[in-house]
């Protein structure tokens, strides 16, 4: 077995892809579920060395399903190469290809994603001793799924919930209203632990997700407070709201501010004002 593989619990192993960046943290985390007949979650970017590492980690086993949480290109492009070797079907999120105006080089959609089976909310994939249930969580992308491992209470949260960073919600596909509803959906669940696609596991997940939802509401309040002083363009709001973060992340922060503004505009609380935004009259 590859020395890059970490066993997280009896049914779950983790393998880190070599694609670290300011937006992927240490890299995309591929998860292997089960033993003997296994599922691979988020095979990651199309890097031959990572595909080889997945095959080494599952040597002597049969990959029966390749699951993708969503189709940003740091998550799904390795699926066809893995399928070509293992014969396993690609299942999970729906295909989605569109232009993303966001600044993240890793966030464009994977045009080569061709699932053999799209999972709806609550549908499952199973093997000996494991069952993965799709949990629809749109927001980061409209096609985002989490996967719940029924036998252990773990949830593979993709990019929807991560400890290391807040999730980028980038219009036109990213939708803040959907994201907030998906957070509420997870708060109502009773998952034991989250395994995100980037960064460390999330313990006490309901408390953590509640804190994320509160943080998003605080960001919304900040936007309204700033616009209560004067109309502003997004860049000016970002500079005031995110003064302590790496400037390389300002573009991504601006996409989330835009997502909040679009949600507020839908609720008739703000209006577009030339190149900026203002409170609704």
N, C-alpha and C positions, 0 to 999 in steps of 0.2 A: 504494500500500500504506500502511496506517496507520502513523504514526510511533510507535505503541506496540508494534509488532512487533519482536522481537529474533531474529535468526538465530543459532541455537546450533551448528548443523552443517549440512552440505548438505541433509539431509532433514528438519530439525527447526526450526520457528519457535515462538516463545513469545509469548503475549499475556496481559497481566495484567488481571484483573478489578478494578474499583474497589470492593472490599469489604474493606479492611483492618480488622483487629480484633486484640485480644489472642490470639485463637484461630486466625486465618487469616494472621497476620503481615502482609505487604504486600498480601495478597489471593490469590485463587485464580488459579493459572496454567493457562491453556488452551494446549494444544499443537496445532500444525498439522503434520501429517506428509505429506511428499511434495510433488510439484509437478504441476500440471495436474489430475489426479484425486487428491484429498487426503482424509485423515481428520482429524477434530477430536476431541481427547481432553479430557474434562472441560470441557464448554462453560460450566460455572459457574453462578452464581446467575441468577435470572430478572430481569436488569436490561436494559432496552431499549438502553441505551448500550453495554453489552458485546456484546450480540447484533449490534448495528450495527457494532461494531469488528471482530468475527469476519467478518462479511460483507464489510467493506471490505478486510480482510487477504487474503481469498480471492477478491476480484473478478477475473473472467476465468478462474477455475478452477471445477472441479466438486467439491463436497463429496460424497463417495461413502459415508461412514460417520461417524456421531457416536458416539463411544465414551465410556462412563462407568466410572470405577474403582469407585465405590460411590454410594450414594444419599443421603448427607447433603446438606442443601439448599444448601451452598456449592459443590456439584459438578455436579449433574444437572438442576436445574430449567430451565435455558435450553435444554435439548435439544428440547422440543416447538416452541418458537418458531423455533429454527434449522431443524428439520425442515420446518416449515410453509413456509419460504421456499425451502429447497434441495431438498426431497423426499428427502433422504438418510435411510436407516434408522438407528434408534437401536439400537446393539448393545453388548454388554459384560455388566455384572453383572446378576444377577437382581434383580427387584423385591423390596423389603423395606420394610414400613411397620409400625412399632410405637412404643409410648410409650418414650421414652428419659428416664430419671430424672436424667440428667446436667444440669449447670448451663449448658452451652454453648448460647447462643441459635442458633448456626449448625449445631448438631449434630443437630437433629431430622431425621427422615427425610422424603424428598420423596414426598408422596402421589400426585403426578401422573406419576411415572416409569412409562412403559409401553414396554419394549423390544420392538423387532421381532424381535430375535434375542438369546438369552442364550448367552454363550460359556462352554463348559466349559474346564477346565484343559487347555492345549495346543492349543486350537482357534485358528484364525487368521482375520484379515481382511487382504486384500491389495489393492494397486493397482500401477500401473506403477513398478517400482523399489523398492517397499517391502512388507514383510510384518510385521504385528503379531500376536504370539502372546500369548494370555491366560495369565497365571500366577496361579493361585488363591492368595491370601494372606489367609485369614481371620484375624481377631484384632481389629483396629480396628473392623470390622464383619464379620458372618458372610458377607456377599456381596462382600467386597473383592477386586478383581482388580488386578494390575499388568499392564502391556503391554510385551513385549520387542520391540524393533525389530531383527529378525534381521540386516538388512543392515549395521548400524553397531555393534551390541553395546550400544545404549542400552536402559535400562529406565525406563519411566514408572511411578514408584513410588507415585503417589497420596499417601495419608496414611500408608502403611505404614512408610516410611522417609523422614525429613526431617532436614536438617542443623540447622535453626534451633531445633527443639524435639523433645522426646520425644513419641511418639504417645500420645494419650489412648486408653485401653482402658476403655470405660464399660459395665458390665453394665446390663441383662441381655443385650444382643446382643454387646457387646464381651467377648472371652474371652481371658484371659491365657495359658492353656495353648495355645490355637490360635495366638495371636500369637507365642509362643516357637517353636512348630513352624514357623511361616511364616518367621521369621528364619532358622532352621536351613536351610530350603529355599533361601533366597536365598544363604546362605553357600556352599552346594554348587554354585551357578551360577557362571558366568564372565563376568558382564556387565561392560562397560567403564566405564559411567557411569550414574548415576541422575538422572532429571529428576523431582523431586517436585512435588506440586500446590501447595506453599507453600515459598518460600525457594530458596536457591542449589542448583545441581547438586551431587551427591555424587560426588566422585572417590575412587578406590581403594575401591569400595563394599564389597568383601568384608571389608576391615579395619574399615571403618566399622560394618558390620552386626555384626561380631564384638564391637566395643566396645559397641554398643547391648545385645546379649544379656548381656554382662558387667555392664553398668549395671543391667539388670533383675534379675539374680541378686543384685547388691549391695543393691538395694531390698528384695528378699525377705529377705535376711539381716538388714537393718535392722529389718524388721517382727518377725522372730523374736527378735532381741536385745531390742527394746523390750518385747515380750510376755513375755520371760523375766524381766523385772523386776517386771511387774505387769500385770493385765488393763487394757486401754485401749479407749476409743472411737476411731473413725477420726479424728475431728477432732484429738484429742490427738496421734495419730501423725503427722498431716500437719504440725501446728505444729512438731514436733521434726525431722521428716525434710526439710521444705521451707522452713526458716526464712528462706532467702535469696531466695525468689522473690516476685514480685508477688502480694500477697494476693488479687487478683482471680482468680488461677489456683488458689487453694487448693481450690475446689470441684472443678475438673477433676482436680487431684492426688488428691483424696479418692476419685474414681471409680476411678483406677488402683490406689490402695491397696486398695479393695474388690475389684477384679479379682484382685489378688495373694492376698487373704485367701480368696476363693472357691476359687482354685486350691489353696491350702494346706489349706483345709478338705476338699476332694475327696481330697487326699493324706493326710488324717487327722493333719495336723500342728498345726492350730489348731481351736478350737471357738468358737461364739458364746457370749457370757457376758453375758446381759441385754442392755443397750444397747451392749456392747462386745465385745471379743474376748480370748481367752486361749489359751495353749499347751494342746494336748491333753495329757491326763494320761498 
